[in-house]
Amino acid sequence: MLFSIAVSPAFQGAGHGLAMLRWLEGKAREWATPEIRLYTNARMERNVALYRAFGFQETGRRPNPYRPGWTLVGMAKKIVAA
């Protein structure tokens, strides 16, 4: 489960987020983890698009129990053994 990933606004767009996702995917292969899961806010459309471009698929949406009016987007990516 990917809990949190963030890039400072001053450094966004330089590939740092993708580098972190690649690192995580390598670790998942090393640990023989079958998939990576994450949740993001539906309002963060750029994040959802980035995760989709990286191979994540949406697994569902649900209300955020801690932030009324917000929607969580569940996403997962299958990890293929090296």
HELIX and SHEET records of a PDB file:
HELIX    1   1 PRO A    9  PHE A   11  5                                   3    
HELIX    2   2 HIS A   16  GLU A   30  1                                  15    
HELIX    3   3 GLU A   45  ALA A   53  1                                   9    
SHEET    1   A 3 GLU A  35  ASN A  41  0                                        
SHEET    2   A 3 THR A  71  LYS A  78 -1                                        
SHEET    3   A 3 GLN A  57  PRO A  63 -1                                        
END                                                                             
